[in-house]
């Protein structure tokens, strides 16, 4: 569970975004947003879904809805009306996939180059002064446990190497320039995460939903032991190193790694194309 904080009305906020950016009661924010959106370039009738999203965002963040048939679960601040929901998307429907897969070798190359700093195997021509002098750039110091504060349900067996986290925090974006150029050139960076995710051997993530339907998640295999995989809304799949898999995290999903090795994938959130 997220840390809680009393509100002025005596209720409790439990969503991190809600705690940090509580816009619901900020009249100036909504006024400025409307001025920016309704600038005359877009017809008001075309913004009906956007208005619905704003209404959802202003609603109680503790609420939500779950589809009884598919299990898709969204909370008010993650619910953009009218988006089609598919647990696993057919990548042939996504125009950016061929170009992404043609160029995505850079992702694994930059990852292995970065990790080789810890073992001393990196060729000297790749080592920058910053990378060798700044301890924060040491790969051993860069993996972040989801349970760093002892509160995240994922526990200490799941770690992330964050290139981008949220709207403004980019701890390792400059260290992976080719990867970031690839994503940004195809408009594949949303407001959540770009990261390498590591699942320890003999562990897995429990079934859960991220409760947001307006972002989808791309997965690319980096280090894939034999006995690891993922299930989304009842459909199992295994990651691949030469192909991208796209899922909707608002559907119930879980992972497993029953091998003797850590599993590592590259993960990026991007906005739903609709």
ZAGU-295652 format. One record per residue (C-alpha): residue number from 1; residue in one letter; x, y, z. Coordinates in pm, 1 decimal, decimal comma. Layout:
N
<site><num>NUM</num><residu>a</residu><east>X</east><north>Y</north><up>Z</up></site>
...
This chain:
274
<site><num>1</num><residu>x</residu><east>0,0</east><north>0,0</north><up>0,0</up></site>
<site><num>2</num><residu>x</residu><east>105,3</east><north>358,1</north><up>-58,8</up></site>
<site><num>3</num><residu>x</residu><east>185,1</east><north>582,4</north><up>237,9</up></site>
<site><num>4</num><residu>x</residu><east>-124,5</east><north>759,9</north><up>362,5</up></site>
<site><num>5</num><residu>x</residu><east>-177,2</east><north>1121,9</north><up>450,8</up></site>
<site><num>6</num><residu>x</residu><east>-483,9</east><north>1289,1</north><up>605,7</up></site>
<site><num>7</num><residu>x</residu><east>-665,3</east><north>1540,1</north><up>387,7</up></site>
<site><num>8</num><residu>x</residu><east>-826,8</east><north>1859,0</north><up>504,0</up></site>
<site><num>9</num><residu>x</residu><east>-1162,9</east><north>1688,0</north><up>503,7</up></site>
<site><num>10</num><residu>x</residu><east>-1036,9</east><north>1412,9</north><up>731,0</up></site>
<site><num>11</num><residu>x</residu><east>-1020,9</east><north>1144,4</north><up>461,8</up></site>
<site><num>12</num><residu>x</residu><east>-712,5</east><north>950,7</north><up>359,7</up></site>
<site><num>13</num><residu>x</residu><east>-524,7</east><north>962,7</north><up>30,7</up></site>
<site><num>14</num><residu>x</residu><east>-338,0</east><north>646,8</north><up>-62,9</up></site>
<site><num>15</num><residu>x</residu><east>-234,0</east><north>704,9</north><up>-424,8</up></site>
<site><num>16</num><residu>x</residu><east>111,0</east><north>854,8</north><up>-465,8</up></site>
<site><num>17</num><residu>x</residu><east>11,8</east><north>1079,8</north><up>-753,3</up></site>
<site><num>18</num><residu>x</residu><east>-290,3</east><north>1201,0</north><up>-562,0</up></site>
<site><num>19</num><residu>x</residu><east>-74,4</east><north>1283,3</north><up>-260,4</up></site>
<site><num>20</num><residu>x</residu><east>185,3</east><north>1478,3</north><up>-453,0</up></site>
<site><num>21</num><residu>x</residu><east>-33,6</east><north>1651,2</north><up>-710,3</up></site>
<site><num>22</num><residu>x</residu><east>-375,4</east><north>1693,3</north><up>-553,4</up></site>
<site><num>23</num><residu>x</residu><east>-535,3</east><north>1902,7</north><up>-827,4</up></site>
<site><num>24</num><residu>x</residu><east>-894,1</east><north>1803,0</north><up>-753,0</up></site>
<site><num>25</num><residu>x</residu><east>-976,3</east><north>2104,6</north><up>-538,1</up></site>
<site><num>26</num><residu>x</residu><east>-743,4</east><north>2349,1</north><up>-713,5</up></site>
<site><num>27</num><residu>x</residu><east>-972,7</east><north>2577,4</north><up>-913,9</up></site>
<site><num>28</num><residu>x</residu><east>-680,1</east><north>2768,9</north><up>-1065,8</up></site>
<site><num>29</num><residu>x</residu><east>-531,0</east><north>2448,0</north><up>-1205,2</up></site>
<site><num>30</num><residu>x</residu><east>-853,9</east><north>2344,2</north><up>-1378,3</up></site>
<site><num>31</num><residu>x</residu><east>-909,9</east><north>2696,8</north><up>-1508,4</up></site>
<site><num>32</num><residu>x</residu><east>-561,5</east><north>2710,9</north><up>-1660,2</up></site>
<site><num>33</num><residu>x</residu><east>-597,2</east><north>2360,9</north><up>-1802,3</up></site>
<site><num>34</num><residu>x</residu><east>-921,0</east><north>2451,3</north><up>-1979,1</up></site>
<site><num>35</num><residu>x</residu><east>-762,8</east><north>2765,6</north><up>-2123,2</up></site>
<site><num>36</num><residu>x</residu><east>-472,7</east><north>2561,7</north><up>-2258,6</up></site>
<site><num>37</num><residu>x</residu><east>-690,6</east><north>2287,2</north><up>-2406,3</up></site>
<site><num>38</num><residu>x</residu><east>-975,5</east><north>2494,1</north><up>-2541,9</up></site>
<site><num>39</num><residu>x</residu><east>-754,2</east><north>2718,7</north><up>-2750,5</up></site>
<site><num>40</num><residu>x</residu><east>-975,6</east><north>2719,3</north><up>-3058,3</up></site>
<site><num>41</num><residu>x</residu><east>-773,5</east><north>2454,3</north><up>-3244,6</up></site>
<site><num>42</num><residu>x</residu><east>-982,1</east><north>2162,1</north><up>-3119,6</up></site>
<site><num>43</num><residu>x</residu><east>-1359,6</east><north>2150,7</north><up>-3130,7</up></site>
<site><num>44</num><residu>x</residu><east>-1527,6</east><north>2121,0</north><up>-2793,2</up></site>
<site><num>45</num><residu>x</residu><east>-1726,4</east><north>1821,3</north><up>-2919,9</up></site>
<site><num>46</num><residu>x</residu><east>-1399,6</east><north>1635,1</north><up>-2981,9</up></site>
<site><num>47</num><residu>x</residu><east>-1298,2</east><north>1675,2</north><up>-2618,7</up></site>
<site><num>48</num><residu>x</residu><east>-1588,9</east><north>1491,1</north><up>-2462,2</up></site>
<site><num>49</num><residu>x</residu><east>-1368,1</east><north>1202,5</north><up>-2350,9</up></site>
<site><num>50</num><residu>x</residu><east>-1111,9</east><north>1445,0</north><up>-2210,5</up></site>
<site><num>51</num><residu>x</residu><east>-1386,7</east><north>1610,7</north><up>-2005,5</up></site>
<site><num>52</num><residu>x</residu><east>-1485,0</east><north>1266,4</north><up>-1879,5</up></site>
<site><num>53</num><residu>x</residu><east>-1125,3</east><north>1197,6</north><up>-1778,1</up></site>
<site><num>54</num><residu>x</residu><east>-1114,1</east><north>1525,9</north><up>-1585,6</up></site>
<site><num>55</num><residu>x</residu><east>-1438,8</east><north>1433,2</north><up>-1410,3</up></site>
<site><num>56</num><residu>x</residu><east>-1290,4</east><north>1097,5</north><up>-1316,6</up></site>
<site><num>57</num><residu>x</residu><east>-974,5</east><north>1263,8</north><up>-1189,6</up></site>
<site><num>58</num><residu>x</residu><east>-1174,9</east><north>1493,2</north><up>-963,9</up></site>
<site><num>59</num><residu>x</residu><east>-1361,5</east><north>1194,6</north><up>-820,2</up></site>
<site><num>60</num><residu>x</residu><east>-1267,6</east><north>997,7</north><up>-509,4</up></site>
<site><num>61</num><residu>x</residu><east>-933,2</east><north>822,0</north><up>-581,4</up></site>
<site><num>62</num><residu>x</residu><east>-1032,6</east><north>536,0</north><up>-353,3</up></site>
<site><num>63</num><residu>x</residu><east>-1310,4</east><north>437,2</north><up>-592,4</up></site>
<site><num>64</num><residu>x</residu><east>-1275,7</east><north>237,8</north><up>-910,6</up></site>
<site><num>65</num><residu>x</residu><east>-1437,1</east><north>-24,1</north><up>-1123,7</up></site>
<site><num>66</num><residu>x</residu><east>-1356,2</east><north>-379,5</north><up>-1227,0</up></site>
<site><num>67</num><residu>x</residu><east>-1497,6</east><north>-546,2</north><up>-1535,8</up></site>
<site><num>68</num><residu>x</residu><east>-1655,1</east><north>-870,9</north><up>-1408,7</up></site>
<site><num>69</num><residu>x</residu><east>-1573,1</east><north>-1054,7</north><up>-1732,4</up></site>
<site><num>70</num><residu>x</residu><east>-1214,7</east><north>-946,8</north><up>-1807,8</up></site>
<site><num>71</num><residu>x</residu><east>-1097,4</east><north>-832,4</north><up>-1465,4</up></site>
<site><num>72</num><residu>x</residu><east>-976,1</east><north>-500,6</north><up>-1607,7</up></site>
<site><num>73</num><residu>x</residu><east>-955,2</east><north>-261,0</north><up>-1315,8</up></site>
<site><num>74</num><residu>x</residu><east>-922,0</east><north>117,8</north><up>-1332,8</up></site>
<site><num>75</num><residu>x</residu><east>-926,3</east><north>381,5</north><up>-1061,1</up></site>
<site><num>76</num><residu>x</residu><east>-1080,8</east><north>726,1</north><up>-1120,2</up></site>
<site><num>77</num><residu>x</residu><east>-751,8</east><north>904,8</north><up>-1184,5</up></site>
<site><num>78</num><residu>x</residu><east>-645,9</east><north>632,6</north><up>-1428,7</up></site>
<site><num>79</num><residu>x</residu><east>-969,2</east><north>608,8</north><up>-1625,4</up></site>
<site><num>80</num><residu>x</residu><east>-976,8</east><north>775,9</north><up>-1967,3</up></site>
<site><num>81</num><residu>x</residu><east>-1319,7</east><north>705,1</north><up>-2121,0</up></site>
<site><num>82</num><residu>x</residu><east>-1369,3</east><north>530,1</north><up>-2452,2</up></site>
<site><num>83</num><residu>x</residu><east>-1038,0</east><north>346,3</north><up>-2484,7</up></site>
<site><num>84</num><residu>x</residu><east>-1044,4</east><north>-7,8</north><up>-2617,7</up></site>
<site><num>85</num><residu>x</residu><east>-907,6</east><north>-256,9</north><up>-2369,6</up></site>
<site><num>86</num><residu>x</residu><east>-700,3</east><north>-560,9</north><up>-2468,8</up></site>
<site><num>87</num><residu>x</residu><east>-487,1</east><north>-758,5</north><up>-2222,5</up></site>
<site><num>88</num><residu>x</residu><east>-219,0</east><north>-823,4</north><up>-2487,1</up></site>
<site><num>89</num><residu>x</residu><east>-211,8</east><north>-606,8</north><up>-2799,1</up></site>
<site><num>90</num><residu>x</residu><east>-146,1</east><north>-736,6</north><up>-3148,8</up></site>
<site><num>91</num><residu>x</residu><east>173,8</east><north>-553,5</north><up>-3241,1</up></site>
<site><num>92</num><residu>x</residu><east>81,7</east><north>-567,5</north><up>-3610,0</up></site>
<site><num>93</num><residu>x</residu><east>-177,4</east><north>-300,9</north><up>-3525,8</up></site>
<site><num>94</num><residu>x</residu><east>88,7</east><north>-63,6</north><up>-3392,8</up></site>
<site><num>95</num><residu>x</residu><east>259,8</east><north>135,3</north><up>-3667,6</up></site>
<site><num>96</num><residu>x</residu><east>577,9</east><north>204,5</north><up>-3470,3</up></site>
<site><num>97</num><residu>x</residu><east>666,3</east><north>-160,7</north><up>-3402,8</up></site>
<site><num>98</num><residu>x</residu><east>861,0</east><north>-243,3</north><up>-3724,7</up></site>
<site><num>99</num><residu>x</residu><east>1090,1</east><north>58,9</north><up>-3683,3</up></site>
<site><num>100</num><residu>x</residu><east>1130,8</east><north>-9,9</north><up>-3311,6</up></site>
<site><num>101</num><residu>x</residu><east>1227,3</east><north>-372,9</north><up>-3364,3</up></site>
<site><num>102</num><residu>x</residu><east>1463,4</east><north>-279,4</north><up>-3647,4</up></site>
<site><num>103</num><residu>x</residu><east>1657,2</east><north>-45,2</north><up>-3417,5</up></site>
<site><num>104</num><residu>x</residu><east>1610,1</east><north>-202,7</north><up>-3075,1</up></site>
<site><num>105</num><residu>x</residu><east>1948,9</east><north>-379,5</north><up>-3059,4</up></site>
<site><num>106</num><residu>x</residu><east>2077,9</east><north>-57,3</north><up>-2905,0</up></site>
<site><num>107</num><residu>x</residu><east>1876,2</east><north>-127,4</north><up>-2588,8</up></site>
<site><num>108</num><residu>x</residu><east>2056,3</east><north>-449,4</north><up>-2496,9</up></site>
<site><num>109</num><residu>x</residu><east>2390,8</east><north>-311,0</north><up>-2616,5</up></site>
<site><num>110</num><residu>x</residu><east>2368,0</east><north>-7,6</north><up>-2388,3</up></site>
<site><num>111</num><residu>x</residu><east>2245,8</east><north>-220,7</north><up>-2098,8</up></site>
<site><num>112</num><residu>x</residu><east>2537,0</east><north>-464,8</north><up>-2120,3</up></site>
<site><num>113</num><residu>x</residu><east>2779,8</east><north>-176,4</north><up>-2165,3</up></site>
<site><num>114</num><residu>x</residu><east>2646,9</east><north>-9,8</north><up>-1851,8</up></site>
<site><num>115</num><residu>x</residu><east>2648,3</east><north>-327,4</north><up>-1644,5</up></site>
<site><num>116</num><residu>x</residu><east>3003,0</east><north>-411,7</north><up>-1750,9</up></site>
<site><num>117</num><residu>x</residu><east>3122,3</east><north>-113,7</north><up>-1547,6</up></site>
<site><num>118</num><residu>x</residu><east>3059,8</east><north>-318,3</north><up>-1233,7</up></site>
<site><num>119</num><residu>x</residu><east>3277,6</east><north>-607,1</north><up>-1352,1</up></site>
<site><num>120</num><residu>x</residu><east>3553,6</east><north>-401,6</north><up>-1510,1</up></site>
<site><num>121</num><residu>x</residu><east>3489,6</east><north>-564,6</north><up>-1846,5</up></site>
<site><num>122</num><residu>x</residu><east>3399,8</east><north>-241,7</north><up>-2025,7</up></site>
<site><num>123</num><residu>x</residu><east>3649,1</east><north>-135,1</north><up>-2292,7</up></site>
<site><num>124</num><residu>x</residu><east>3830,3</east><north>180,2</north><up>-2183,9</up></site>
<site><num>125</num><residu>x</residu><east>3701,5</east><north>367,1</north><up>-2489,0</up></site>
<site><num>126</num><residu>x</residu><east>3347,3</east><north>337,9</north><up>-2347,5</up></site>
<site><num>127</num><residu>x</residu><east>3429,5</east><north>467,3</north><up>-2001,7</up></site>
<site><num>128</num><residu>x</residu><east>3349,1</east><north>830,8</north><up>-1939,7</up></site>
<site><num>129</num><residu>x</residu><east>3509,8</east><north>1034,3</north><up>-1664,9</up></site>
<site><num>130</num><residu>x</residu><east>3168,1</east><north>1086,1</north><up>-1511,7</up></site>
<site><num>131</num><residu>x</residu><east>3087,5</east><north>716,9</north><up>-1513,4</up></site>
<site><num>132</num><residu>x</residu><east>3413,8</east><north>620,5</north><up>-1344,6</up></site>
<site><num>133</num><residu>x</residu><east>3415,5</east><north>899,4</north><up>-1085,6</up></site>
<site><num>134</num><residu>x</residu><east>3048,3</east><north>925,7</north><up>-993,5</up></site>
<site><num>135</num><residu>x</residu><east>2945,8</east><north>647,4</north><up>-754,6</up></site>
<site><num>136</num><residu>x</residu><east>2579,7</east><north>703,4</north><up>-843,5</up></site>
<site><num>137</num><residu>x</residu><east>2660,3</east><north>574,6</north><up>-1191,8</up></site>
<site><num>138</num><residu>x</residu><east>2787,0</east><north>245,5</north><up>-1051,4</up></site>
<site><num>139</num><residu>x</residu><east>2542,4</east><north>-25,2</north><up>-1166,4</up></site>
<site><num>140</num><residu>x</residu><east>2553,5</east><north>-181,7</north><up>-821,5</up></site>
<site><num>141</num><residu>x</residu><east>2410,4</east><north>140,7</north><up>-676,6</up></site>
<site><num>142</num><residu>x</residu><east>2153,2</east><north>200,2</north><up>-947,9</up></site>
<site><num>143</num><residu>x</residu><east>1907,1</east><north>-85,9</north><up>-902,3</up></site>
<site><num>144</num><residu>x</residu><east>1610,8</east><north>29,7</north><up>-695,6</up></site>
<site><num>145</num><residu>x</residu><east>1396,1</east><north>-212,9</north><up>-498,1</up></site>
<site><num>146</num><residu>x</residu><east>1024,4</east><north>-146,6</north><up>-511,8</up></site>
<site><num>147</num><residu>x</residu><east>1024,0</east><north>-215,0</north><up>-138,6</up></site>
<site><num>148</num><residu>x</residu><east>1295,0</east><north>39,0</north><up>-58,1</up></site>
<site><num>149</num><residu>x</residu><east>1079,3</east><north>201,1</north><up>212,8</up></site>
<site><num>150</num><residu>x</residu><east>939,8</east><north>-126,7</north><up>340,0</up></site>
<site><num>151</num><residu>x</residu><east>591,4</east><north>-49,6</north><up>209,0</up></site>
<site><num>152</num><residu>x</residu><east>560,2</east><north>-171,3</north><up>-150,2</up></site>
<site><num>153</num><residu>x</residu><east>368,5</east><north>-492,9</north><up>-204,3</up></site>
<site><num>154</num><residu>x</residu><east>624,5</east><north>-618,4</north><up>-459,8</up></site>
<site><num>155</num><residu>x</residu><east>875,5</east><north>-684,2</north><up>-183,5</up></site>
<site><num>156</num><residu>x</residu><east>1252,9</east><north>-694,5</north><up>-215,6</up></site>
<site><num>157</num><residu>x</residu><east>1273,0</east><north>-941,9</north><up>-503,6</up></site>
<site><num>158</num><residu>x</residu><east>1188,7</east><north>-694,1</north><up>-781,5</up></site>
<site><num>159</num><residu>x</residu><east>1432,3</east><north>-418,1</north><up>-878,6</up></site>
<site><num>160</num><residu>x</residu><east>1434,9</east><north>-148,5</north><up>-1145,0</up></site>
<site><num>161</num><residu>x</residu><east>1708,9</east><north>40,6</north><up>-1322,0</up></site>
<site><num>162</num><residu>x</residu><east>1523,3</east><north>362,1</north><up>-1401,6</up></site>
<site><num>163</num><residu>x</residu><east>1602,9</east><north>565,1</north><up>-1710,1</up></site>
<site><num>164</num><residu>x</residu><east>1284,1</east><north>767,4</north><up>-1660,8</up></site>
<site><num>165</num><residu>x</residu><east>1044,9</east><north>770,5</north><up>-1365,9</up></site>
<site><num>166</num><residu>x</residu><east>747,9</east><north>1003,2</north><up>-1373,4</up></site>
<site><num>167</num><residu>x</residu><east>727,0</east><north>1330,5</north><up>-1559,7</up></site>
<site><num>168</num><residu>x</residu><east>1058,1</east><north>1489,9</north><up>-1466,6</up></site>
<site><num>169</num><residu>x</residu><east>1287,6</east><north>1237,4</north><up>-1293,6</up></site>
<site><num>170</num><residu>x</residu><east>1539,6</east><north>1098,0</north><up>-1544,7</up></site>
<site><num>171</num><residu>x</residu><east>1816,4</east><north>939,9</north><up>-1337,8</up></site>
<site><num>172</num><residu>x</residu><east>1984,5</east><north>739,1</north><up>-1616,0</up></site>
<site><num>173</num><residu>x</residu><east>1839,3</east><north>880,1</north><up>-1938,6</up></site>
<site><num>174</num><residu>x</residu><east>2169,6</east><north>1038,5</north><up>-2041,8</up></site>
<site><num>175</num><residu>x</residu><east>2354,3</east><north>713,2</north><up>-1976,0</up></site>
<site><num>176</num><residu>x</residu><east>2137,0</east><north>533,8</north><up>-2234,4</up></site>
<site><num>177</num><residu>x</residu><east>2130,7</east><north>791,2</north><up>-2518,0</up></site>
<site><num>178</num><residu>x</residu><east>2056,1</east><north>551,2</north><up>-2801,3</up></site>
<site><num>179</num><residu>x</residu><east>1771,5</east><north>387,5</north><up>-2611,8</up></site>
<site><num>180</num><residu>x</residu><east>1615,5</east><north>723,6</north><up>-2529,3</up></site>
<site><num>181</num><residu>x</residu><east>1654,8</east><north>848,2</north><up>-2888,2</up></site>
<site><num>182</num><residu>x</residu><east>1474,8</east><north>538,2</north><up>-3011,1</up></site>
<site><num>183</num><residu>x</residu><east>1181,6</east><north>583,7</north><up>-2772,9</up></site>
<site><num>184</num><residu>x</residu><east>1151,7</east><north>959,1</north><up>-2816,0</up></site>
<site><num>185</num><residu>x</residu><east>1172,2</east><north>943,4</north><up>-3195,3</up></site>
<site><num>186</num><residu>x</residu><east>867,1</east><north>713,3</north><up>-3193,4</up></site>
<site><num>187</num><residu>x</residu><east>684,3</east><north>906,7</north><up>-2918,6</up></site>
<site><num>188</num><residu>x</residu><east>701,9</east><north>614,3</north><up>-2676,2</up></site>
<site><num>189</num><residu>x</residu><east>770,4</east><north>792,5</north><up>-2347,7</up></site>
<site><num>190</num><residu>x</residu><east>463,7</east><north>853,8</north><up>-2130,4</up></site>
<site><num>191</num><residu>x</residu><east>441,4</east><north>983,0</north><up>-1773,9</up></site>
<site><num>192</num><residu>x</residu><east>537,3</east><north>668,9</north><up>-1581,6</up></site>
<site><num>193</num><residu>x</residu><east>845,0</east><north>455,7</north><up>-1640,5</up></site>
<site><num>194</num><residu>x</residu><east>1129,0</east><north>357,8</north><up>-1870,2</up></site>
<site><num>195</num><residu>x</residu><east>1338,6</east><north>95,7</north><up>-1694,5</up></site>
<site><num>196</num><residu>x</residu><east>1515,0</east><north>-236,0</north><up>-1689,4</up></site>
<site><num>197</num><residu>x</residu><east>1324,7</east><north>-462,1</north><up>-1447,9</up></site>
<site><num>198</num><residu>x</residu><east>1494,4</east><north>-748,0</north><up>-1266,1</up></site>
<site><num>199</num><residu>x</residu><east>1307,3</east><north>-1035,8</north><up>-1102,8</up></site>
<site><num>200</num><residu>x</residu><east>1516,4</east><north>-1251,2</north><up>-871,8</up></site>
<site><num>201</num><residu>x</residu><east>1539,7</east><north>-1627,0</north><up>-916,6</up></site>
<site><num>202</num><residu>x</residu><east>1255,9</east><north>-1831,2</north><up>-765,1</up></site>
<site><num>203</num><residu>x</residu><east>1029,8</east><north>-1529,6</north><up>-720,0</up></site>
<site><num>204</num><residu>x</residu><east>746,3</east><north>-1357,5</north><up>-901,9</up></site>
<site><num>205</num><residu>x</residu><east>504,8</east><north>-1069,5</north><up>-886,1</up></site>
<site><num>206</num><residu>x</residu><east>161,9</east><north>-1146,7</north><up>-743,4</up></site>
<site><num>207</num><residu>x</residu><east>-149,3</east><north>-1084,7</north><up>-951,7</up></site>
<site><num>208</num><residu>x</residu><east>-230,4</east><north>-713,0</north><up>-962,3</up></site>
<site><num>209</num><residu>x</residu><east>-356,3</east><north>-427,1</north><up>-1179,5</up></site>
<site><num>210</num><residu>x</residu><east>-187,6</east><north>-89,8</north><up>-1230,6</up></site>
<site><num>211</num><residu>x</residu><east>-539,0</east><north>58,7</north><up>-1261,7</up></site>
<site><num>212</num><residu>x</residu><east>-459,8</east><north>295,9</north><up>-1550,7</up></site>
<site><num>213</num><residu>x</residu><east>-607,2</east><north>238,8</north><up>-1895,6</up></site>
<site><num>214</num><residu>x</residu><east>-448,9</east><north>531,4</north><up>-2081,7</up></site>
<site><num>215</num><residu>x</residu><east>-95,2</east><north>390,6</north><up>-2086,9</up></site>
<site><num>216</num><residu>x</residu><east>23,8</east><north>64,2</north><up>-2239,2</up></site>
<site><num>217</num><residu>x</residu><east>347,6</east><north>-117,1</north><up>-2157,6</up></site>
<site><num>218</num><residu>x</residu><east>615,2</east><north>-242,7</north><up>-2394,4</up></site>
<site><num>219</num><residu>x</residu><east>831,6</east><north>-538,1</north><up>-2284,0</up></site>
<site><num>220</num><residu>x</residu><east>1157,6</east><north>-658,7</north><up>-2440,9</up></site>
<site><num>221</num><residu>x</residu><east>1358,6</east><north>-950,8</north><up>-2307,0</up></site>
<site><num>222</num><residu>x</residu><east>1719,6</east><north>-884,9</north><up>-2203,9</up></site>
<site><num>223</num><residu>x</residu><east>1821,1</east><north>-1184,4</north><up>-1987,7</up></site>
<site><num>224</num><residu>x</residu><east>1565,7</east><north>-1464,0</north><up>-2008,6</up></site>
<site><num>225</num><residu>x</residu><east>1611,1</east><north>-1788,4</north><up>-1815,9</up></site>
<site><num>226</num><residu>x</residu><east>1408,6</east><north>-2085,3</north><up>-1936,9</up></site>
<site><num>227</num><residu>x</residu><east>1148,9</east><north>-2095,6</north><up>-1660,2</up></site>
<site><num>228</num><residu>x</residu><east>1011,0</east><north>-1743,6</north><up>-1655,0</up></site>
<site><num>229</num><residu>x</residu><east>703,8</east><north>-1580,3</north><up>-1798,9</up></site>
<site><num>230</num><residu>x</residu><east>398,8</east><north>-1362,5</north><up>-1750,7</up></site>
<site><num>231</num><residu>x</residu><east>23,4</east><north>-1405,6</north><up>-1750,7</up></site>
<site><num>232</num><residu>x</residu><east>-219,6</east><north>-1127,4</north><up>-1840,4</up></site>
<site><num>233</num><residu>x</residu><east>-590,3</east><north>-1184,7</north><up>-1785,4</up></site>
<site><num>234</num><residu>x</residu><east>-551,2</east><north>-1561,3</north><up>-1821,3</up></site>
<site><num>235</num><residu>x</residu><east>-315,3</east><north>-1560,9</north><up>-2122,4</up></site>
<site><num>236</num><residu>x</residu><east>44,2</east><north>-1669,6</north><up>-2066,5</up></site>
<site><num>237</num><residu>x</residu><east>339,7</east><north>-1552,1</north><up>-2271,8</up></site>
<site><num>238</num><residu>x</residu><east>717,0</east><north>-1550,8</north><up>-2259,8</up></site>
<site><num>239</num><residu>x</residu><east>928,5</east><north>-1251,2</north><up>-2342,2</up></site>
<site><num>240</num><residu>x</residu><east>1150,4</east><north>-1243,0</north><up>-2649,8</up></site>
<site><num>241</num><residu>x</residu><east>1480,2</east><north>-1064,5</north><up>-2705,8</up></site>
<site><num>242</num><residu>x</residu><east>1408,0</east><north>-975,7</north><up>-3067,6</up></site>
<site><num>243</num><residu>x</residu><east>1044,7</east><north>-873,2</north><up>-3040,6</up></site>
<site><num>244</num><residu>x</residu><east>839,9</east><north>-632,1</north><up>-2832,5</up></site>
<site><num>245</num><residu>x</residu><east>532,6</east><north>-744,9</north><up>-2641,3</up></site>
<site><num>246</num><residu>x</residu><east>267,1</east><north>-484,8</north><up>-2558,4</up></site>
<site><num>247</num><residu>x</residu><east>27,7</east><north>-533,4</north><up>-2268,6</up></site>
<site><num>248</num><residu>x</residu><east>-236,4</east><north>-330,6</north><up>-2088,8</up></site>
<site><num>249</num><residu>x</residu><east>-138,6</east><north>-318,7</north><up>-1721,9</up></site>
<site><num>250</num><residu>x</residu><east>-493,7</east><north>-240,2</north><up>-1611,8</up></site>
<site><num>251</num><residu>x</residu><east>-577,1</east><north>-608,1</north><up>-1667,3</up></site>
<site><num>252</num><residu>x</residu><east>-477,7</east><north>-850,1</north><up>-1389,9</up></site>
<site><num>253</num><residu>x</residu><east>-127,3</east><north>-981,9</north><up>-1447,0</up></site>
<site><num>254</num><residu>x</residu><east>148,9</east><north>-1165,7</north><up>-1268,2</up></site>
<site><num>255</num><residu>x</residu><east>499,6</east><north>-1294,7</north><up>-1340,0</up></site>
<site><num>256</num><residu>x</residu><east>711,0</east><north>-1589,6</north><up>-1239,6</up></site>
<site><num>257</num><residu>x</residu><east>1078,2</east><north>-1677,4</north><up>-1247,7</up></site>
<site><num>258</num><residu>x</residu><east>1125,9</east><north>-2038,9</north><up>-1143,1</up></site>
<site><num>259</num><residu>x</residu><east>1483,1</east><north>-2054,5</north><up>-1269,3</up></site>
<site><num>260</num><residu>x</residu><east>1819,2</east><north>-2029,2</north><up>-1093,6</up></site>
<site><num>261</num><residu>x</residu><east>1895,9</east><north>-1692,1</north><up>-1255,9</up></site>
<site><num>262</num><residu>x</residu><east>1763,0</east><north>-1340,1</north><up>-1241,0</up></site>
<site><num>263</num><residu>x</residu><east>1528,4</east><north>-1238,8</north><up>-1520,8</up></site>
<site><num>264</num><residu>x</residu><east>1573,0</east><north>-895,6</north><up>-1680,4</up></site>
<site><num>265</num><residu>x</residu><east>1345,1</east><north>-718,1</north><up>-1922,7</up></site>
<site><num>266</num><residu>x</residu><east>1330,4</east><north>-368,7</north><up>-2069,5</up></site>
<site><num>267</num><residu>x</residu><east>1005,6</east><north>-191,2</north><up>-1985,9</up></site>
<site><num>268</num><residu>x</residu><east>851,9</east><north>130,7</north><up>-2115,8</up></site>
<site><num>269</num><residu>x</residu><east>511,8</east><north>293,2</north><up>-2075,1</up></site>
<site><num>270</num><residu>x</residu><east>356,9</east><north>483,7</north><up>-2365,6</up></site>
<site><num>271</num><residu>x</residu><east>21,6</east><north>651,4</north><up>-2415,5</up></site>
<site><num>272</num><residu>x</residu><east>-267,7</east><north>445,8</north><up>-2550,9</up></site>
<site><num>273</num><residu>x</residu><east>-285,9</east><north>522,4</north><up>-2928,0</up></site>
<site><num>274</num><residu>x</residu><east>-655,8</east><north>608,5</north><up>-2900,8</up></site>
